[in-house]
Amino acid sequence: MGKTPAQRAAKHGEKALTPVQREMVANQTTQRTPQQARNNANLILIAAAATALFMFWYYHLLGLNQMSQLSGGLAMPDSLIGGYDMEYLAALRSAMDADALGQLSYLHKTAGTIFPLMFGFAWLLIIGLNTQRRTLRWVLWAAPILFVIADLWENVAIDNALGSAELAAGDAGLASILTVARWVLLGLSLVASVLAVFSSRTARPPELVAEDKH
């Protein structure tokens, strides 16, 4: 029986092969199976999700909480899930000096920017890897995409409202609406990821689901 190019290469070295056969051997050794590709994607997903969770802790539970020490105990607007009014922002402006407002703006530009971007990337991966139907995938993607937009926009709106020469009702209202929207969209993004994983499990053959449990 004739030997394959890979077998000839193993016995006689690649010099014994034609250029076409050497290319075939290279393709055979570098070709990834679908399972290997999925495993690599899962590793990226785990890293992205872990980074997003860490940034959530650092931004919301550490950074914004520490900022309250510079505002006389008043919570930062980003933390108020139910929103706030113009009077609250006016009180916050009075309690924080220019340096404190500058620190809040810096926090928005660093951790406040990294968190939504990493969260959006991780959640798009979760949904994309677990949703086979294109229409459903785009429907579920809508929540994290809108969350990223609302979160980044909220950072700018809060900085503009607190840093303006005179607080305007329109600026305060926009910032409050964006804060409520980002928290709602964050919750919807979590629900979307659960639905994506659930739809993936129910769409797979029973024998594959049983195999994953072992």
Salt bridges, closest charged atoms under 4 A:
ASP78 OD2 - HIS108 NE2 2.85
ASP151 OD2 - ARG182 NH2 2.82
GLU154 OE1 - ARG182 NE 3.08
ASP159 OD1 - HIS108 ND1 2.80
ASP212 OD2 - ARG201 NH1 3.56
ASP212 OD2 - ARG204 NH1 2.30
